[in-house]
Amino acid sequence: MNKYSQKASRVSLGISHIYVKILIKTLEWATLQIEKGVKMQKALALENLISNGIIQREETSMEKEMAGHHREYFHLGDVMYFAKKACEAVAEDEVTRRFSSEELLSWNLLSRTNANFHCVSWQLTVVWIIGILIRYCLLMPFRICLAFLSILLLISANTVVGQFPNGRVKCWLSNQVQMTCAALGIRCLSGLVQFHNRENRPRKGGICVANHTSPVDVLILASDGCYSLVGQVHGGLLGLIQKSCMQTTQHVLFERSEMKDRHLVRKKIREHIEDKAKLPILIFPEGTCVNNTSVMMFKKGSFEVGGTIHPVAIKYDPRFGDAFWNSTKYSMMTYTFNVMTSWAIVCNVWYLPPMVKEVLKLLCVCWKCSS
């Protein structure tokens, strides 16, 4: 297992590790307080307070339940049974649940899971209030200042490096700027990232595919390696950042009208990966953000252009904060505020062995034959 990567910043004082250890101890203490408080109050069972499911139901199949009635004819009362099963299926739909925040087994002193836990005991209430003061009055102002500093450094450094002639010096400088600013961006969220199997990191001329949970995914991967991004051209502050990055790195950007032309997108990506001197392209083939409990089916366009595929798996620790961006519920500003006021962003990144299209086909054939 690799140590926590500090590759971009090169220097680590170990503050993040100590901070996370203190959080773990605090959350464990809070869990014990909740258990004791629930036992004393005897108002609700702990499993009801922290229930994972929306509806509790037996795992018996409909066929077995209907066979248990020993009836040969349909009765009008059976309509209610089928209606009940339909409502349960909609409420417990596995796909729909992937687009909502994951429920925690224990409270993390945030208001996401259950805000009533802080009333269990006065000790827990005091810790909860202190946590609010720390997150909103201490951490958030510091993180906002560091975020503005990171953006200012990124724009100014890219502008300066962009004046250099094309060559190894410019490429090395642009890589250092990208990784340093990405590491500072992670520091804005009190982030702690552990990278595994770094010998499999994506290389030039390939395509890096990763599961997608939030915009933070880009910062996390960019802090350990440099990538070319595929995305839409934006305006405003994000557009200014895109223009500054384009001065030093070749990203694949499209206008909104071009994004609908899949053949044009595929052509530009293929032209990019054919140049072995260019950075690997980072793509999120799920096409949307998922709550980090599972992976949705990949869109096939990412794999039709050929080249070497470098799979990457990102797993967040939900105890310290919810990294999932529910774009249908929260705007980018609201999501940024929620992340800025969380305890920390802690995650693990696994670099998987590279694959090519022929190997992928062979694996699919073998899997079908074995099944």
N, C-alpha and C positions, 0 to 999 in steps of 0.2 A: 504494500500500500504506500502510495506516495504521500509526501508531506503536503500541507496546505501550500498551494502555489502562490508565490509572491514574485512571479517572473517579471512582470512589467515594472513594478516599483523597485525590485531588487533588494529593498531593505524592509525588514519587518521587525517591529518592536514587540510583537506578541500581544498587543493590546486587544485585538479582536478575539484571540483565543481565550484570554482571561475573561473578557466581557461575556462571551458565549457560555463559558463554564459557570459564571455567576448566574446567568439567566437559567441554565439548566437546574441548578440547585434551588433557585427561587421558585421555578415552576413545579419542581418535585415537592417542595414544602407546601405550595398552594394546593396541590392535589391532595396531600394528606389532610390539610385543613378542611377541604371540601368533604372528604370522606368522613372525618370526625363530626363535622357540622351536620351532615345529613343523618348520621346515626343518632345524634342527640335530638334533632328536631323530629325525626320520624314522620316527616310530612310527605316526602316523596322518596322513592327508592333511587339510589344513585344511577341504576341502569336506565331509569325513565328520564332522568335529567340529561344524561349524555348519550341518549339513544342514537345509533347510527342511522336507522331506517326511518322512513316516513310512516309506513304502515307495517304492523306486525302481522304476519300471516304464515300459515303452515306451508311446507314445501311439497305437499301432496299435489300431484297433477290433477287436472280437471277430469281426465278419463277415469282415474281411480275413484274420485269423489262421486262422479255420476254413476259409476258401476256399483257403488255402495248403496245407492238408493233402490236397486233391484226393480226398476220400472221399465216397462217396455214402451210406454207412450209418453208423449210430451204433455206437460202440465203448464198451465198459464203461470203458476208460481215460479217456474224455472227461469222466467224472464229476469226476475230480480237477482237470481244467482249469477246469470251471465252478465248482467249490468254491473254487479259488484266486482266480478273478475275483471271486467273491462276498465273500471275506474282504478283498480289496483295496478293493472298493467300500465296505464298512463302515468300514474303517480310514481311508480317504481321503474319507469322506462330507463334502461341502462344507458342509452345514448344521451337522453336529456340530462341525466345526472352528471354527465361529463362536462357540462357547460355551466355548472354551478359550483360554488366554493365547497371544498371538501370539509365535512364535519369532523371535528376533533374528538378523540376519546377523552381528553382532559382539557380543562380551561387554561388558556395561555395569558390570562389577565387582560386580554383584548375583548372588545365587545362583539366579536364576530360569532362566537359559538353560543354563549348564553350570558347576558349582562347581569342576571340575577345572582350569579355565584358569589359576587362580592358581598352579599348580605348574609352569608352563612355565618361569619364570625367577625368580631370587630378587628382582630388582627389582620384578617384577609382584606377588610375594607381599608385599613391604613396602608397596607402594601399596595393595594390597587390605586389609591389616590396618589401615593408617592410615584408609582409607575406612570400615571398620567402626567404629572409634573415633569418627570424626567423626559418622557417622549415628546411632549409638546413644547416645553419651555427650555429644554437643554439640547436634545438631539435634533429636533426639527430645524431650529435656526442654524445650527452648525452644518447640517446636511444641505440646507438651501444655499448657504454661502459657498460650500465646497462644490455644489453643482454648478453655480454660476462661474466659479473659478475654472472648473473643468471645461465648460463650454467656451469660455474666453480663451483658455489655453489652446484648445483644439482648433478654433478658428484662426487665431493669430499664428500658431505654429505651422498649420497647413499652408497659410498664406506665404509665410517665409520660405518653407521648404519647397513650395511650388515654384519659386523663382530659380531653383537650382536646375542645371541641365540634366536631362534624363541620363541615368546611369546607376551604378551601384551605390554611390553615396546618397543620392536622392531616395533610392529604394530603401536603404537602411534607415535613413532619417524618418521617412514616412512611416515605416513599421514601428519605430520607437515611439513616435508621436501617437499612433493609433493605440498601441498597447498601454502606454502610460495614461492616456486620457480614459481608456476603458477601465483601467485599474482604479483611477480616481472616481469614476462613475460608480463603481462597486462600493468604494469607501463611503460614498454619499448615502448608501443604504445600510451601512455597517455590515457589508457583505463578507462572507467567509466561504471560499470555494475550495473544494478538494478535487483534484484531477487524478484520474486513474488511467493506467496504460498509455502514458504519454508518448510511447514509441509509435503508437498508431495515429498520431496527430495528422490531420489532412495536409497534403502536400500540393505544390503548385501544379496547375493543370487538371485538378480534380474537382469534384463536387462534394461538399459537406452537407449532409442531411441530418436534421435533428428534430426531436419532438419540440412542440411550441407551446409554451405556457404564458409568456408575457414578453414585452419588449426588452426586459432585463436579460433575456437569453442572449441577445447580441452582445451586450456588454461582457457577460460572463465568458463567452467563447473568445471574444476579441482581446480579453486580458491575457490569454495564453497563446494566441496566434493571430495572424492577420488574415483577413478575408475580404473578398469582393462581395458586395451585397446586391441582391436583386430586389427592386422595389419601384414604387411609383414616385414620380417627381412631385414634390410638395412646395408650398410657399411658406412665407413667414420665417420664423426662427429655424424650423426644421429644414426649410429650403436653403437658408443661409449655411447651415451646417453641411448639407449635401453638396453645395457648390464648393465649399472650402475643402471637403474631402476629395472631390473630383479633381482638384489640382494636383494631388499626390498619388491617388489610387484610382484604378480603373474599375468603377462600379457599373453595374448594368441597370440603368434607370430608364423608365418608360413614362410616356404621357398617359393620361387616363384613357384616351382613345386607342392607344397602341396596346394597352394591357388586354383588350378584348381580342386582339389578333394573336392567337396562340402560336401560329406559324412564325410570326415575326419575333415573338419572345424566344421561341425555341431556337431560331436562327442566331440571334444575338448571343444566347448562352453557349451554343455550339462553337461559335467563332471565338468566344472568350476562352473556353477550355482547350481549344486546339493550340493556343499559344501557351507553351509550357513555362514561359517566363512570367506569366500572370498569376496572381494569387488565386487560391481555390475559391469557388463560389459557395456562399452559404445560403442554403435554401431550407425552408420549413414546409415539407411536402404535405402536411396535414391541411394547410390552407387557412387555419384558424387557431385560436388559442383554446387549449383544453386544460382542465383543472389539475393535471399532473397525476391523476390516479390511473390513467390508461393512455393508450395511443390510438387515435382514430386511423381509418384507412388512408393511406397515402394517395395523393393525386399522381397519376402515372406520368404526367408531363415532365416531371423532374428526372425521370429515368429513360426517356426516349431520346435524349440528345447524345447518349453514349458516354464514354469517359469512365474514369475510376470513381466509384462512390465510396465516400468515407462516412459511415454511420456514427452518430454521436447520441448518447442518451444523457438527458439532464433530469435529475430528481431533486426537488426542493424538500426541505424539512419544514412542514407546516406549523411546527410548534412555535416558531419565532415570528412568523408573519405569513400572510397569504400572498404569494407571488402571482397567482392567477388573475388575469385581466378579463373580466366579463364585459366585453365591449358593448353588449346589448343593454347592460345595466348602468355602467359607469363610463363617463367620458375620460379622455386621457388625463385631464387635469385632476379629476376626482381620484382616478386610480393612482396617479403620482402622489397625491396628498396621502392616500391610505398607506402606500408603501413607505413614504417618508416618515410616517408616524408609527410604523410597526417597530418591533424590537430589533429585528435584523433579517437579512436574507442569507440563509445558509443552504448550500446545495452541494451535491456531488455530480461530477461529470465523468462519464466513461467514454473513452475513445475505443471504438470497436474496430476489428480488422477490416481493411479496405476490400471492396468487392468490385467486380466488373459484371456487365450485363449477362455474359455467357454463363458465369458462375451462378448468378441469380436464377436464370432459367433452369440450370441443372438442379439447384436446390429445390425449386418448385416441383420439378418432375419427380425427384426422389421422395419428396414429402407426399405427393399424390400416390406414388406406388406403395409407400409404407402404410398409408391409411386405407 
